[in-house]
Amino acid sequence: MASVVINYQPTPKQALFHASKAKEILCGGAAGGGKTKALVMDALFRTMKWPDTVAVIFRRTYRELEDTDIKEAMASYPKELATYNAGRHEFKLVNGSKILFRHCENESDRFDYSGLEAQFMYFDELTTFTQVIYDFLKTRLRAKKSLGVVPIVRSASNPGNIGHGWVKKMFVDAGPYMEIREQTIWSEALHKSKTIRTQYIPSLATENPHITDDYIFELEQKPEALRAALLTGSWSSFEGMVFSEWADRPEHYKDRKWTHVIEPFDIPVSWPRYFGFDHGYSKPFSCGWYAMSPDGCLYRYKEWYGCKARQANVGIELTPVQIADGILEREQKEIEENITILRTADPAIFDKSRGDSVADQMAPGFMGRRQGVLFNKGDHARMAGKMQIHERLRFDEEGRPKLQAFNT
């Protein structure tokens, strides 16, 4: 076959995206960083390198696919290499490989792909998907040994939308940006371990030489939260956040100014301690420990969030007794220092309509247990509580708020 010229000069971030050895990558952050282009070109490069392979690019709806990913592929794929079938939403390559464009709008739609087998999987705007969809579709990722292919997942996304929380936790908060993080997993069926590598590559519109200045000016005119998400790629501020003033600024972790996230410090024994609890079983539970400074600033210095690894919205299914024991284990230092902790919990745990309440089961004396934890009933006045949080998050003229959290 005659040589074919592909008109694509990747930016440094796009080149890193293509060359990375990580199994799962998120190229995320600001709008206009060339993320969609990187996705469709990566699919072309891999399927051309390995004949008879399948790449699938997912987007929430077919309309979005047609407006972005398919449009980008039509403009970028040389006709000598790829032929598009509009009825099937897929490209057939000259070496027998295929690039499929598929949608998964609702969680029930994931079962439509039970028979899919792909070697390369891509998600555009990953935060528009739930983790349930993401985890299920990844089970369709496999390769016969004869292909000599290592299956990969590549995603792109702006901050915000329904999947913001789990995507941020899995990729953005997992470790230093750009760095490949390793996690060892164990297979009970195979009786051996494997190392999984993930990576987050931030992308900015200002790094894309194909974006005009007019686009940057347009983003700068947006409301503060939307501007931060789309222009600077901030995952700590996005349109629709209840507490949009929340600020996570690593450059101020030490001086504790103009940020709500700070480096830990030794808390004086004399400071009052508080504990908040929101119960969950199949959904995560949340425990937070707080200390109050003499000037009224509340510091969240310790937490225990009961979710499964890499599944931020799936609980670890501990009984109330097990949670109570876990709380006491995490309070050993306070117990040794004879520190009293005032505990407050969601009023729902005091419900006795179906027998012993969750609060009863966590208390000393339940089923003859000596140890346990006691709670005061919380207040469900949402508006009053919300307004107090807004006030605590507000920075004073020196950049000091009344609520901060340790970054551990």
N, C-alpha and C positions, 0 to 999 in steps of 0.2 A: 504494500500500500504506500502511496506517495505520502511524503511528510505533510503534516497538518499544523498550521499555526494557530495556537490558542491565545487569543488576545486578553491576557490576564497578567497583571503585574501586582502580586500580593503586597500589601503593606507589611511591615515587620510583625505586627500582631497576627495578621492572617497567615503569614509564613510560619509562625510559631504554632498556630492552631493546626496547620497541616502536618507539621513535622513532629508534634508531641507524641511521646510513647505512652501517655496516659490512656486508660481504657475509656474513662468518662470525662468529658471536658464541657465546661460552660464558658462560652464567650459572651460576656454580658456587660451590662452597664448602660452607657448613654445611647441615644438614638443616633443613627447615621454613621456608625462605626464600621460599616461594611460586613456586618454579621451574616446577613442572608446570603450575600455574595460568597462568603467563605464557606457556608454550608453547601450550596449547590455545586461549587467548584470542587470541594473536598469529595463529594459523592462521585463526581465525574472522574477525578484522578484515581480514586480507589477502585472503581469498577472497571476502568480501563486497564489498570495494572494487573488486576486479577480477573481473567475471563470467566464467564458463566457465574458471576456473583450477582447478588441483589442488594441494592441500597434502597432504603425507604425514608422519605422525608415527611414528617408529620406536622400538621398545623391543625388548629382547633376546627376550622371549617374549610370547605372546598373553595368558598368565595375568597378567603384569605390566601389560600394556595394560588388561585388563579391571579390574584392581584399582585402577589409578591414573588413567591418561590418559582412558580411555573413561568411567570413572566421573565424573571431573571435567568432561568435556565434556557428559555427560548432565545434570549438575546446573547447568551454566553456560550452555549454548546455548538461547536462546529457541525454543520449538517453532514459533513463527511463521516462523522463519528457517531452521531445520535439522531434517531428518527422519532418524532413525537406522535403518539396515538392519543388524540384528544378525548376519544370515548373512554379509554381506559386510564387516562391521566398518568401516562408513563412513557419513558424513553426506552427505546431498544437500541443497544449499542452494537457496533460492528463485530465485537468479539463475543457476542452472546450474552453479555451482562444486561441488567435492567436497572433503571432508576424509577421507583414508584413514588407517586405523590398521594398521600392518604390523609384523611381527616379523622379526628376522634373528639367529637364535641361533648359527649356525655360519658359518664363512667360506664354505662351499659354498652356503649359502642365498642368498648375494648374487646368484647367477646367476638366481634365480627372478624377479628384477626387471629383467632385461635389456630387457624391453619397456616398462618404466615411463617415463612422461614427467610430471614434476611441476615446478611453478614455485617452490614453497615447501617446504623440507625441514626436518624437526625430528628431533632425537635426544634422547630422555629417558634420563638416566643414561649419558652418552656414554662414561664409563670402562668400561662393561661391553662395549663393542665394541672390536674390533681396528682398527688404522689401515687394514688391508687392506679391511675392510668399509666403513669411512667413506669412503675414497677412491673405491671402486668405486661406491657408491650415489650419490655426488655427480655421477657421470657421467650419471645419469638426470635431472639438473636442467637444464632448458632451457625456452625460451619462444619461440613464434613472434613475429616482429616485430609482427604485427597485434594481439597482446595488449597491447603497450605495457608489459610487466612486466619488472622486473629481478629475476632469480632470487636467492634468498637461502637461507642455512643458519643455523638457530638451534638451539643445544644447551643442555642443562642437565645438571649432574652434581655429585655429591659426590666427594671424593677417594677413592682406593683402587681396587681391582679390577684386572682384567687390562690395561686401557688407561690406567692412571694415568700411566705414564711418557710416552707420546706426547702425551696430552692436556695434561699439565703443560708439556711442552716447547713445544707449538704455541701454547697460549693464555696460560698463567700466567707462564711464564718469558720470554715474547717481548718484554715491555716493561712500563712502568708500568700498574698496574691502572686500568681505566676509559678509558684512552687508546686511541684508534683508531690502530692501527699500519698502515703502508702498505708494500707490497712490490711492486716492479715485475717483471712476468714478460714473457717474449718468446715470440711465436708464430712458429715457423719456417714454418708453413703459410700464415699470414696476413701475415707479414713486418711485424709491428708489435707494439708493447708495450701492456701493460695494467696498471693499478694494482689490486692486491687489498688489501682492507681487512679486518682482523680486530680483535676486541675481547674483552677479558675483563672481565666485570662480577661482582664478588664479591657474594655474598648471604648474609645471616645470619638466623637465626630471630628474633633480637631486633629485627629491622627489620620483621617481619611482624606487623601489629596484630591479625591473626586467630588468632595462636598464643597459647595460654594459658600462664600461668606454670608450670603443672604439667609441660608438655612440656620447658621449659627446665630445671626441677629434675631431670627424668628424664635428660636428656642429661648433666648435670653429675655424675651418679652412675656414668657409664660408666668403663671402664679408660682410662688416660691417653691412649693413642694414638687410641682410638676417640672419646674426648671431644674431643680437639683437632681431629679431622677433621670431626666432625658438629656441634660447637658453635661453634668458631671458624673452621671452614673451612680449616684448615691443610693445605696440600699437601705439607708436609715431614714429616708424621707421620700414619700411618694403620695400622689393624689389619692385621697380616700382614707388616709391614715386618721384614726381618731385623735391621736396626740401627735399632730404634725410638727410640734415644736421639739420633739425628741431629737437630741443631737449626740452623735457618736464621733468624737474628734480625737483620734489617737495622739495628735500633737499636743493635746492638753490633758492627757491622762495624769501626768505628774502634778501639774499646777492646779488641776481640778476647776479650771475656769472655762466657761462657754462650752461645756460638755456634760452630758449626764452619765457617761461611762468613764470610770476612773481606775487608776491602779489601786490595789489593796493597800491598806495601812493598818497598823495595830490599833484596835479599838479599845479605848479605856474601859476597864472593868465597871466603872461607875455609870456608864451610859445605859439608859433603859433599853431593853431588848424586846422585840415584838416578832410575832410569827403569823403568817397568813397561809391559809390552806383552802384549796379548791379540789374537791374529791373527783376522782375518775377511776374507771376500771378498764373498760374496752377503749375508752378515750383517756388521754393522759391526765394525771393528777399534777398539781403544782404546789410546791412548798417554798416559801420565801422567808428568810430570816433578815430582820432589820435592826438597826441601832439608831438611836436618836441622840444627836449632838446637843450640847447646851444651847446652841443658837437655833435649834429647831429643825436642822437638816436631817432628813431620814436617809440612811444608807442601807441599801440591800447588799449585804455582805456575803450571803450564802444562799444557794438555792438547790432544789432537787426536783427535777422535772421528769415525771414517770412516763417516758415514751420509749419505744423500741429504737434501736440503733438505726439511723438513716430513715426513720419513719416518724416525723415530728407530730403527726396527728393520730398515732396508734398507741394505745396504752399498753403497759406491761402486765396488766391484770393481776395486781397484788391485792390481797384481801385487806380490809381495814386493819386487822391485827398486824399484818406484815408491814403496812405503811407506818403504823405506830412504832413498831420496833425499829424501822429504818430512820424515823425522826429522832428517836432517842440515841441511836448509834451516831448520828450526825451532830448531836448536842453534847457529846462527851466532854469537850473542852469547857463548855459553859457549865456543865454539871460539876466538873472538877474545881472550877473557880467560883462555885456557889452563886451563879448568876441566875436570876429569875427571868423567865421568858413569858410574856403575856401572849397567849395564843387566841387567834380569832379565825373562824371558819365560816364558809358559806352556810346559811341557815338550812339548806336542803339536807345536810348531814344529820340534823336533829329530828327528821321525820320518823315517827313511830307507827305510821299507819299500817305497815306490813311487818310488824315485829320490832326486834331490837334495831335501833337506829344505827347509822354508821358511827355517830359520836359515841353511842353506848359501847359499840364493839371495840373502839379505840381506847376506851377509858380503863383505868385500873379496876380490877375486880371482875371483868368480863370473863366468864368461863373459868373463874378461879385464878386468873392471872394477877401477879403482883404488880407488874409494871404496865404503864399505859400513858396516854396523854389526854389532857382535858382542854376543852375549847370554850370560848365565849361565842355567842351567836352574833354573826356579822349583820350589818345593816344593808338591806337591798335597795336603798334609795339611790338609784343609779345616777340621777342628775346631780345630786349633791356630791356624791363621790367623784363623779367625773370632773366637776368644777374644782374640787379640792386638788385633784391630780394636775389639772391645768395650772392652778396657782403654784403648786410645788415645782412644776417644770419650768416656770417662768424665771428667766435670769434677771438678777438685779443689775444695777449700774456697774457693778464690778465683775459681772459674769458668774455670779454664784446662784445656783438654784437651791431648792429645798428638798430635792430628791435626786439621789445619785446611786449608781450600781457599780459594784466591783466588776472588772472585766475578766474575772476568773470563772 
